Amino acid sequence: MKKTVIGGLCAILLSAVSTLAHAETIRIANHGQAGIDAMKSTVEKIEKKYGVTVEVVEYPAPDKDYLTKLLTELGAGNAPDLFSIPTTAAVADMVEAGYLAPVTKEIKAWDGYANFYDVAKQLAVSPDGETYVMPFMLGIQEIYYRKDVLDKAGISTEQPKTWKDLLDRAAEIKKKTGAYGLLFPAGVSWGSGAFDEGFQHLIVGSKTPQLVDADGKLDLNGEGVKDVFDVYKQLIDNDLMPTQPLLGPEPWVVPKYQMFPAGKLAATTCGSWCYIFDWGRESKNPIPEVTKVVGTWTVPGQSGGQYVLANLAAPWAINAKSANVELAKKALMEIGSVETQVSYAARIGNIPSSKDAAKNADFQKLTELVPIHAAAEKGTFLKQASGFGTVSEGVARATEALLRKETDAAGAQKILVDYVKETLGDDVVK
C-alpha cells in the first residue's frame, strides 16, 4: 500500500513537472503594429514546435523610446528573453555591457545561414569576433529622386559620379524648379536617423571610409569626417535642403511624406521600404506609379565610386540573462526563417537577408523589392564598434548645430569629437 501511495505521488509529481514544462513562457519584446503582425505566424510556429507560450511584450513604437525602455530593463535584469534592436549602432555597446548572449555556434550550424548574403553575415559579427544577433533583414539605402520632376525641367537623371556632381545637381534642381534639391536627415529630433540615414551614406565614400581603426579606436578626427559635415553645410547654407521641419518633432513627416510626394523636394536618402510605405501602396499620401516616377541613385563617393549602403534592419538578439537561453536560441532560428523574412518584407519593406527569398512566391509578389533584393549582393557597410551609439548621438548634435547655422564643418566635427570624449573618455578616440 505504501509503495502504491508513493508511486502515485511520484506520478502526480512527474505530471506536474511535465505540465510546468509545457507551460513555459518565452517573452519577446516588439514594437509597432507592423512588426508585431510580421511576427504573428512565427510566434504561432514557435509555440507549436516547442510547446511553449510566447508572450509578446509591446514596447513604445518610436525607435528611440523603444531602445531607451529596452536598455533600462536590460540594466535592471528584467528584460524579455528575445528582442529586436532598432539600430545596429547600439549592438556593440549592448555586447560590451553584457546584455546579449553569443549565438555564433548556433547560427553557423543552422541550415539557413549558408544562403545569407555575405554582407548580412559580416554585419552580424561584433568587434570581438562573435555573433550576437540574427541578421535576418537588411535595410538597403540609396538616394531616391523624382525622375518626373527632373525630366520635366530638363535636368539629367544620370548617376552622379562624385559629391560635387551631387551638389551641382541639387543646385540645378533648386534653380530650375524651385524645389529643394536633396535631403540628408540631420538633427537631434531625427535621432539615430541622422547617422543611419544620413551621415554614414557619405562617410563610406570619404577619405575616412571607416570610423574604427585596427585597435578599435574611433577615428573621428579624420579629414573625411569634416568633409562629410561640409556637404551638410553646403546643402544648408545654399538652401538646397529643407531645414525648418528638421528642427521640430517628427522631422521626417514634412519633407518625406509631404514635400517629396508634392515634388517640392526632389531627392532624399531612403530605403527599400519607401517604395511601399512612404510613397507607395501603403502610404497615406501615395505617389501615382511610384516605381516609374521615382528613381534611385547609389550614393557617390567623394572623388568617385558608388555605394549601396546596407544595414541590419532591427536584428533580433537574446537576453544574456534569459532563464532559458537554449530555448531562446531555438526560437531565434525560427525568426531567421525565409517565411519570417518575407513577412517582414511585406509589412515593413526591408530586404530579406537570404538569397532563397528570391525563390519564395510571396516575395515575388513584392515587385518593388525584388530588384533591390538582388542589389544586396553589392552592399557595403560601416564596421561597428563599441561606442557607436554615442557617435550616432554626436552626429545628431553636430548636424543640429549646422541646421541652426551655429557652426561650420570643422566646428561640427569638434562637437562630435568632444561629445564622444566627454561621454566615453578621451582614450576611445584616435
C-alpha positions as CSV (number, residue, x, y, z in Angstrom):
1,M,0.0,0.0,0.0
2,K,2.8,2.4,1.0
3,K,4.6,1.7,-2.3
4,T,1.4,2.3,-4.2
5,V,0.9,5.7,-2.5
6,I,4.5,6.7,-3.1
7,G,4.2,5.6,-6.7
8,G,1.0,7.6,-7.1
9,L,2.7,10.7,-5.6
10,C,5.6,10.3,-8.0
11,A,3.3,10.0,-10.9
12,I,1.5,13.2,-9.8
13,L,4.8,15.0,-9.4
14,L,6.0,13.9,-12.8
15,S,2.7,15.1,-14.3
16,A,3.0,18.4,-12.6
17,V,6.6,18.9,-13.8
18,S,5.5,17.9,-17.3
19,T,2.7,20.5,-17.1
20,L,5.1,23.2,-16.0
21,A,7.5,22.4,-18.8
22,H,4.7,22.7,-21.3
23,A,3.5,25.9,-19.7
24,E,7.0,27.5,-20.0
25,T,6.8,31.1,-21.4
26,I,9.2,32.9,-23.6
27,R,8.8,36.7,-23.5
28,I,9.7,38.7,-26.6
29,A,9.8,42.5,-27.0
30,N,8.5,44.0,-30.1
31,H,7.3,47.5,-31.2
32,G,5.0,48.9,-33.8
33,Q,1.9,47.1,-35.1
34,A,3.6,46.2,-38.4
35,G,6.4,44.4,-36.6
36,I,4.0,42.6,-34.3
37,D,1.9,41.5,-37.2
38,A,5.0,40.4,-39.1
39,M,5.9,38.0,-36.3
40,K,2.4,36.6,-35.7
41,S,2.8,33.4,-37.7
42,T,6.4,32.9,-36.4
43,V,5.1,33.2,-32.8
44,E,2.5,30.5,-33.5
45,K,5.1,28.3,-35.1
46,I,7.4,28.6,-32.1
47,E,4.6,27.8,-29.7
48,K,3.5,24.7,-31.7
49,K,7.0,23.4,-32.3
50,Y,8.4,23.8,-28.8
51,G,5.3,23.5,-26.7
52,V,5.8,26.9,-25.1
53,T,3.8,30.1,-24.7
54,V,5.2,33.2,-26.4
55,E,4.3,36.4,-24.6
56,V,4.7,39.4,-26.9
57,V,5.6,42.5,-24.8
58,E,4.7,45.6,-26.8
59,Y,7.2,48.4,-26.2
60,P,6.8,52.1,-27.3
61,A,6.8,52.4,-31.0
62,P,9.3,55.2,-31.8
63,D,12.8,53.6,-32.1
64,K,14.4,56.0,-29.6
65,D,11.7,55.3,-26.9
66,Y,11.8,51.6,-27.6
67,L,15.6,51.4,-27.2
68,T,15.5,53.5,-24.0
69,K,13.0,51.2,-22.4
70,L,14.8,48.1,-23.6
71,L,18.2,49.3,-22.2
72,T,16.5,50.3,-18.9
73,E,15.0,46.8,-18.4
74,L,18.2,45.0,-19.5
75,G,20.1,47.1,-16.9
76,A,17.5,46.2,-14.3
77,G,17.7,42.5,-15.2
78,N,14.0,42.1,-16.1
79,A,14.1,42.4,-19.9
80,P,12.3,39.8,-22.2
81,D,14.1,36.7,-23.4
82,L,14.2,37.9,-27.1
83,F,14.1,41.3,-28.6
84,S,14.8,43.3,-31.7
85,I,17.4,46.1,-31.7
86,P,16.2,49.1,-33.7
87,T,19.6,50.4,-34.7
88,T,22.8,48.4,-35.3
89,A,24.8,51.3,-33.8
90,A,23.6,50.0,-30.4
91,V,24.7,46.4,-30.8
92,A,28.4,46.7,-30.0
93,D,27.5,48.8,-26.8
94,M,25.0,46.2,-25.7
95,V,27.6,43.4,-26.2
96,E,30.1,45.3,-24.1
97,A,27.5,45.8,-21.4
98,G,27.0,42.0,-21.3
99,Y,23.3,42.2,-22.3
100,L,23.5,39.9,-25.3
101,A,24.0,36.1,-25.4
102,P,26.5,34.9,-28.1
103,V,24.9,32.8,-30.8
104,T,27.9,32.2,-33.2
105,K,27.9,28.5,-33.0
106,E,24.2,28.0,-33.3
107,I,23.8,30.4,-36.3
108,K,26.7,28.9,-38.2
109,A,25.3,25.4,-37.7
110,W,21.8,26.5,-38.7
111,D,20.8,25.4,-42.2
112,G,19.5,28.8,-43.2
113,Y,22.9,30.6,-42.6
114,A,24.7,29.4,-45.7
115,N,22.2,31.2,-48.0
116,F,22.5,34.6,-46.3
117,Y,24.1,37.4,-48.3
118,D,27.8,37.9,-47.3
119,V,27.1,41.5,-46.2
120,A,24.5,40.3,-43.7
121,K,26.9,37.8,-42.2
122,Q,29.6,40.4,-42.0
123,L,27.4,43.0,-40.4
124,A,26.4,40.5,-37.7
125,V,29.9,39.9,-36.5
126,S,30.8,42.1,-33.4
127,P,34.3,43.6,-32.8
128,D,35.1,40.6,-30.6
129,G,34.6,38.2,-33.5
130,E,31.4,36.7,-32.1
131,T,27.8,36.9,-33.5
132,Y,25.1,38.1,-31.1
133,V,22.2,38.9,-33.5
134,M,20.1,37.2,-36.1
135,P,20.9,39.2,-39.3
136,F,17.6,38.2,-41.0
137,M,16.7,41.5,-42.7
138,L,18.7,44.2,-44.5
139,G,18.0,47.9,-44.9
140,I,19.2,48.8,-48.4
141,Q,19.5,52.5,-48.7
142,E,20.1,54.8,-51.7
143,I,19.2,58.2,-52.9
144,Y,15.6,58.3,-54.2
145,Y,14.8,61.1,-56.7
146,R,11.7,62.4,-58.6
147,K,12.5,61.4,-62.1
148,D,9.4,63.1,-63.4
149,V,10.3,66.4,-61.8
150,L,13.9,66.3,-63.3
151,D,12.7,65.2,-66.7
152,K,10.1,68.0,-66.9
153,A,12.8,70.6,-66.1
154,G,15.4,69.1,-68.5
155,I,17.7,68.1,-65.7
156,S,19.9,65.0,-66.1
157,T,18.9,61.9,-64.2
158,E,22.3,60.2,-64.8
159,Q,24.0,58.8,-61.8
160,P,26.1,61.5,-60.1
161,K,29.8,60.4,-60.0
162,T,31.1,62.5,-57.1
163,W,29.9,64.6,-54.2
164,K,30.5,67.7,-56.4
165,D,28.2,66.2,-59.1
166,L,25.6,65.5,-56.5
167,L,25.7,69.0,-55.0
168,D,25.7,70.6,-58.5
169,R,22.7,68.5,-59.4
170,A,20.9,69.7,-56.2
171,A,21.7,73.3,-57.1
172,E,20.4,72.9,-60.6
173,I,17.2,71.4,-59.3
174,K,16.7,74.4,-57.0
175,K,17.5,76.9,-59.7
176,K,15.2,75.4,-62.4
177,T,12.3,74.1,-60.3
178,G,12.3,75.9,-57.0
179,A,12.2,72.6,-55.3
180,Y,14.7,71.6,-52.6
181,G,17.4,69.5,-54.3
182,L,18.5,66.9,-51.7
183,L,17.8,65.8,-48.2
184,F,20.2,64.1,-45.8
185,P,18.5,63.5,-42.4
186,A,20.0,65.6,-39.7
187,G,19.4,67.0,-36.2
188,V,18.6,65.8,-32.7
189,S,14.9,65.2,-33.4
190,W,15.7,62.7,-36.1
191,G,17.6,60.6,-33.5
192,S,19.7,57.8,-34.9
193,G,18.4,58.5,-38.4
194,A,20.8,61.5,-38.6
195,F,23.6,58.8,-38.6
196,D,21.9,55.8,-40.1
197,E,20.0,57.6,-42.9
198,G,22.4,60.5,-43.5
199,F,26.0,60.7,-42.2
200,Q,27.0,57.1,-42.9
201,H,25.9,57.4,-46.6
202,L,28.7,59.8,-47.2
203,I,31.4,58.6,-44.8
204,V,31.8,55.3,-46.6
205,G,32.9,57.2,-49.7
206,S,35.0,59.8,-47.9
207,K,38.7,60.0,-47.1
208,T,37.8,58.3,-43.8
209,P,35.7,55.4,-45.1
210,Q,35.7,53.6,-41.7
211,L,35.3,55.1,-38.3
212,V,37.1,52.3,-36.4
213,D,40.8,51.5,-36.7
214,A,42.5,48.2,-36.2
215,D,42.8,48.9,-32.5
216,G,39.1,49.6,-32.1
217,K,39.6,53.3,-31.6
218,L,37.1,55.7,-33.1
219,D,38.7,57.7,-36.0
220,L,36.6,60.8,-35.6
221,N,39.3,63.4,-36.3
222,G,39.9,62.1,-39.9
223,E,39.6,64.5,-42.8
224,G,36.7,62.6,-44.2
225,V,34.5,63.4,-41.2
226,K,35.0,67.1,-41.6
227,D,34.4,66.8,-45.4
228,V,31.0,65.0,-44.7
229,F,29.9,67.8,-42.4
230,D,30.9,70.2,-45.2
231,V,28.4,68.6,-47.5
232,Y,25.7,69.2,-45.0
233,K,26.9,72.8,-44.6
234,Q,26.8,73.4,-48.3
235,L,23.3,72.0,-48.6
236,I,22.1,74.1,-45.7
237,D,23.8,77.4,-46.5
238,N,22.8,77.3,-50.2
239,D,19.2,76.5,-49.2
240,L,19.3,73.2,-51.1
241,M,17.6,71.1,-48.4
242,P,14.7,72.0,-46.1
243,T,15.9,72.8,-42.6
244,Q,12.9,74.2,-40.6
245,P,11.0,70.9,-40.5
246,L,14.1,69.1,-39.2
247,L,14.2,71.3,-36.1
248,G,10.8,70.2,-34.9
249,P,9.2,67.0,-33.6
250,E,8.8,64.1,-36.1
251,P,11.1,65.9,-38.6
252,W,10.6,63.2,-41.3
253,V,6.9,63.9,-41.8
254,V,7.0,67.2,-43.7
255,P,10.0,66.5,-46.1
256,K,9.4,62.8,-46.8
257,Y,5.6,62.4,-46.6
258,Q,4.5,65.8,-47.9
259,M,7.2,67.7,-49.8
260,F,8.6,64.7,-51.7
261,P,5.2,63.5,-52.9
262,A,4.3,67.1,-53.9
263,G,7.5,67.5,-55.9
264,K,8.8,70.2,-53.5
265,L,11.7,68.0,-52.5
266,A,13.3,66.3,-55.5
267,A,15.8,63.9,-53.9
268,T,16.3,62.2,-50.5
269,T,18.1,59.3,-48.9
270,C,15.7,56.5,-48.2
271,G,15.5,52.7,-48.0
272,S,13.7,49.9,-49.8
273,W,10.6,50.4,-47.6
274,C,10.0,53.8,-49.2
275,Y,8.6,52.4,-52.4
276,I,5.8,50.7,-50.4
277,F,5.2,52.7,-47.2
278,D,6.5,56.2,-47.7
279,W,5.1,56.8,-51.2
280,G,3.6,53.6,-52.5
281,R,0.5,51.4,-52.0
282,E,0.7,51.5,-48.1
283,S,1.3,55.3,-48.0
284,K,-1.3,57.8,-46.8
285,N,0.0,60.2,-49.5
286,P,1.0,57.9,-52.4
287,I,2.8,59.0,-55.5
288,P,1.0,57.5,-58.6
289,E,3.1,55.0,-60.5
290,V,5.8,55.4,-57.9
291,T,8.3,53.0,-59.3
292,K,8.1,54.8,-62.7
293,V,8.4,58.3,-61.5
294,V,10.8,57.8,-58.5
295,G,14.2,56.5,-59.5
296,T,17.3,55.7,-57.4
297,W,20.9,56.7,-57.4
298,T,23.6,55.0,-55.5
299,V,25.5,57.4,-53.2
300,P,28.6,58.6,-55.0
301,G,31.9,58.7,-53.3
302,Q,33.8,62.0,-52.6
303,S,36.0,61.5,-55.7
304,G,34.3,58.6,-57.4
305,G,32.9,55.2,-56.7
306,Q,29.3,54.2,-56.0
307,Y,27.9,52.8,-52.7
308,V,24.8,50.8,-51.9
309,L,24.6,51.1,-48.2
310,A,23.4,48.0,-46.2
311,N,22.4,47.9,-42.6
312,L,21.0,45.2,-40.5
313,A,17.3,46.0,-40.1
314,A,16.2,45.6,-36.5
315,P,18.2,42.4,-35.8
316,W,16.9,40.0,-33.1
317,A,19.0,39.0,-30.1
318,I,18.8,37.0,-26.9
319,N,18.9,38.4,-23.4
320,A,22.1,37.0,-21.8
321,K,20.2,36.7,-18.5
322,S,17.3,34.8,-20.0
323,A,16.0,32.0,-17.8
324,N,16.3,29.6,-20.8
325,V,18.9,30.8,-23.2
326,E,19.0,27.4,-25.1
327,L,15.2,27.5,-25.8
328,A,15.6,31.2,-26.8
329,K,18.3,30.2,-29.3
330,K,15.9,27.7,-30.9
331,A,13.2,30.4,-31.2
332,L,15.8,32.8,-32.7
333,M,16.4,30.3,-35.6
334,E,12.7,30.3,-36.3
335,I,12.8,34.1,-36.5
336,G,15.5,33.8,-39.1
337,S,13.4,31.7,-41.5
338,V,12.7,32.8,-45.0
339,E,9.0,32.8,-44.1
340,T,9.6,35.4,-41.3
341,Q,11.8,37.4,-43.6
342,V,9.2,37.6,-46.3
343,S,6.5,38.5,-43.7
344,Y,8.7,41.4,-42.5
345,A,9.4,42.5,-46.1
346,A,5.7,42.6,-46.9
347,R,4.8,44.6,-43.8
348,I,7.8,46.8,-43.2
349,G,9.6,46.9,-46.6
350,N,13.1,45.8,-45.6
351,I,15.0,43.3,-47.6
352,P,15.4,39.6,-46.7
353,S,19.0,38.6,-46.0
354,S,18.5,35.2,-47.5
355,K,19.1,34.6,-51.2
356,D,16.5,31.9,-51.0
357,A,13.8,34.7,-50.6
358,A,14.1,35.1,-54.4
359,K,12.5,31.7,-54.8
360,N,9.6,32.5,-52.5
361,A,6.3,33.0,-54.3
362,D,5.0,35.6,-51.7
363,F,8.2,37.6,-52.0
364,Q,8.0,37.6,-55.8
365,K,4.6,39.5,-55.4
366,L,6.5,42.3,-53.8
367,T,7.6,43.6,-57.2
368,E,9.0,46.9,-55.7
369,L,11.5,44.9,-53.6
370,V,12.7,42.2,-55.9
371,P,15.3,44.2,-57.8
372,I,16.6,45.8,-54.5
373,H,17.0,42.3,-53.0
374,A,19.3,41.4,-55.9
375,A,21.3,44.6,-55.4
376,A,22.1,43.5,-51.8
377,E,24.9,41.3,-53.3
378,K,26.8,44.6,-53.9
379,G,26.0,46.1,-50.5
380,T,28.7,47.9,-48.5
381,F,28.6,48.8,-44.8
382,L,30.2,50.7,-42.0
383,K,32.0,48.5,-39.4
384,Q,30.6,48.7,-36.0
385,A,32.4,49.2,-32.7
386,S,31.7,49.9,-29.0
387,G,30.7,53.5,-28.7
388,F,28.8,53.7,-32.0
389,G,25.6,54.6,-30.2
390,T,27.4,57.6,-28.7
391,V,28.8,58.5,-32.1
392,S,25.3,58.4,-33.6
393,E,24.1,60.9,-30.9
394,G,27.1,63.0,-31.5
395,V,26.4,63.2,-35.2
396,A,22.8,64.2,-34.4
397,R,24.1,67.1,-32.2
398,A,26.7,68.2,-34.7
399,T,24.2,68.3,-37.6
400,E,21.7,70.1,-35.3
401,A,24.3,72.9,-34.9
402,L,24.7,73.0,-38.7
403,L,21.0,73.2,-39.2
404,R,20.9,76.2,-36.9
405,K,23.9,77.7,-38.7
406,E,25.8,77.9,-35.4
407,T,29.0,76.4,-36.7
408,D,31.0,75.3,-39.7
409,A,32.2,71.9,-40.8
410,A,35.3,72.0,-38.5
411,G,33.1,73.1,-35.6
412,A,30.6,70.3,-36.2
413,Q,33.4,67.8,-36.2
414,K,34.6,69.3,-32.9
415,I,31.1,68.9,-31.4
416,L,31.1,65.2,-32.4
417,V,34.6,64.6,-31.0
418,D,34.0,66.5,-27.8
419,Y,30.7,64.7,-27.1
420,V,32.2,61.3,-27.6
421,K,35.2,62.1,-25.5
422,E,33.1,63.5,-22.7
423,T,30.8,60.5,-22.8
424,L,33.2,57.7,-23.3
425,G,36.6,59.1,-22.4
426,D,39.5,60.6,-24.3
427,D,41.2,57.3,-24.9
428,V,38.4,55.9,-27.2
429,V,39.1,58.5,-29.9
430,K,42.1,58.2,-32.2
